[in-house]
Amino acid sequence: MFRLRILICCLLILFVSGITMTWADDSVCFPVGSRDIKAPASVEAKRSPVGFNHSTHFDFTCNECHHKWDRKSQITSCQTSGCHDQTTAEKKAIKDGEYTEESIKYYMYAYHAQCRDCHKVEKAGPTGCVECHPKN
């Protein structure tokens, strides 16, 4: 009985602390907790951070958003991974209705393309400026 209590306490600590548990083949991914998605420190934010709750995205695999994750190392922020770390936008960001390969390296365009556009396709979740960036 004591061991069961210890196990339950450990599992609760993992979920409350927001640790992501994954299996080796990525068939099961349990992201927990929520986080604020903010502009990089070197950028003066024009809007409030976006609250992101992992648990509302259980229907998606980790690699749908973390597309460069190797499933072995710890997931890093998109802004620090050399993936979407540009802090200024390209002048011609959109071609044929899509962000260009170069412009998607701008952190804000990457989040908009991934999050907002997915919400539009899925017809679920916020898609408007104030819905994602609430006024303080």
C-alpha positions as CSV (number, residue, x, y, z in Angstrom):
1,M,0.0,0.0,0.0
2,F,2.9,2.4,0.9
3,R,4.5,1.7,-2.5
4,L,1.3,2.5,-4.3
5,R,1.0,5.8,-2.5
6,I,4.6,6.7,-3.4
7,L,3.9,5.8,-7.1
8,I,0.8,8.0,-7.1
9,C,2.7,10.9,-5.5
10,C,5.5,10.6,-8.1
11,L,3.1,10.6,-11.0
12,L,1.2,13.6,-9.6
13,I,4.5,15.5,-9.2
14,L,5.4,14.7,-12.9
15,F,2.0,16.0,-14.2
16,V,1.9,19.1,-12.0
17,S,5.5,20.1,-12.8
18,G,4.8,20.0,-16.5
19,I,7.3,17.4,-17.5
20,T,6.8,15.8,-20.9
21,M,6.9,12.0,-20.9
22,T,7.6,10.2,-24.1
23,W,8.1,6.6,-25.2
24,A,11.0,5.7,-27.5
25,D,8.9,5.2,-30.6
26,D,6.9,8.4,-29.9
27,S,3.6,6.5,-30.1
28,V,2.6,7.9,-26.8
29,C,3.4,11.5,-25.8
30,F,2.0,13.1,-22.7
31,P,2.8,16.8,-22.7
32,V,1.4,18.4,-19.6
33,G,1.1,21.9,-18.2
34,S,0.8,25.2,-20.0
35,R,3.3,27.8,-21.1
36,D,3.4,31.3,-22.4
37,I,4.7,31.7,-25.9
38,K,6.6,35.0,-25.9
39,A,8.6,37.1,-28.3
40,P,12.3,36.6,-28.0
41,A,14.0,38.8,-25.3
42,S,15.7,40.9,-28.0
43,V,12.3,41.9,-29.5
44,E,9.9,44.5,-28.1
45,A,6.6,42.6,-28.0
46,K,3.6,44.4,-29.5
47,R,1.1,42.0,-28.2
48,S,0.7,39.9,-25.0
49,P,2.2,36.3,-24.8
50,V,0.0,33.5,-26.1
51,G,-1.0,30.9,-23.5
52,F,-0.5,27.4,-24.8
53,N,-1.9,24.4,-23.0
54,H,-0.3,21.1,-24.1
55,S,-3.2,19.0,-22.7
56,T,-5.6,20.4,-25.2
57,H,-3.4,19.1,-28.1
58,F,-3.3,15.4,-27.2
59,D,-4.7,14.5,-30.6
60,F,-1.4,15.5,-32.3
61,T,2.0,13.8,-32.2
62,C,4.9,15.8,-30.8
63,N,6.6,16.0,-34.2
64,E,3.6,17.8,-35.8
65,C,4.8,20.9,-34.0
66,H,8.3,20.0,-33.0
67,H,9.2,19.0,-36.6
68,K,13.0,18.8,-36.1
69,W,12.9,16.9,-32.8
70,D,14.9,13.6,-33.1
71,R,12.7,11.9,-30.4
72,K,15.8,11.3,-28.2
73,S,17.0,14.7,-27.0
74,Q,15.1,17.2,-25.0
75,I,12.8,19.4,-27.0
76,T,14.1,22.9,-27.3
77,S,12.3,26.2,-28.0
78,C,11.7,26.9,-31.7
79,Q,13.3,30.3,-31.2
80,T,16.6,28.9,-29.9
81,S,17.0,25.8,-32.1
82,G,18.2,27.6,-35.3
83,C,14.8,26.8,-36.8
84,H,12.6,29.9,-36.3
85,D,15.1,32.2,-34.7
86,Q,14.9,35.2,-37.0
87,T,13.7,38.3,-35.1
88,T,12.9,40.4,-38.2
89,A,10.5,39.6,-41.0
90,E,11.3,39.1,-44.6
91,K,10.0,41.9,-46.9
92,K,8.2,39.4,-49.3
93,A,7.0,36.9,-46.7
94,I,4.1,35.4,-48.7
95,K,4.1,33.8,-52.1
96,D,1.1,32.1,-53.6
97,G,-0.8,32.5,-50.3
98,E,1.9,30.7,-48.3
99,Y,4.8,31.9,-46.2
100,T,8.1,31.4,-48.1
101,E,10.7,29.0,-46.9
102,E,12.9,31.9,-45.8
103,S,10.1,33.9,-44.1
104,I,9.0,31.0,-42.0
105,K,12.3,31.3,-40.1
106,Y,10.9,34.5,-38.5
107,Y,9.5,33.3,-35.2
108,M,6.1,35.0,-35.4
109,Y,5.4,33.7,-38.9
110,A,6.3,30.2,-37.8
111,Y,3.8,30.3,-34.9
112,H,1.1,31.9,-37.0
113,A,1.6,29.2,-39.7
114,Q,1.7,26.4,-37.3
115,C,-0.9,27.4,-34.7
116,R,-3.4,29.8,-36.2
117,D,-3.5,28.0,-39.6
118,C,-3.9,24.6,-37.9
119,H,-6.8,26.1,-35.9
120,K,-8.4,27.3,-39.1
121,V,-8.1,23.9,-40.8
122,E,-9.3,22.0,-37.8
123,K,-12.1,24.6,-37.2
124,A,-11.1,24.6,-33.5
125,G,-9.2,26.9,-31.3
126,P,-8.6,30.7,-31.5
127,T,-7.6,32.3,-34.8
128,G,-8.0,36.0,-34.1
129,C,-5.5,38.5,-32.7
130,V,-7.2,39.2,-29.4
131,E,-8.3,35.6,-29.0
132,C,-4.7,34.5,-28.8
133,H,-3.1,37.7,-27.5
134,P,-5.5,38.9,-24.8
135,K,-5.3,42.6,-23.9
136,N,-3.9,43.0,-20.4
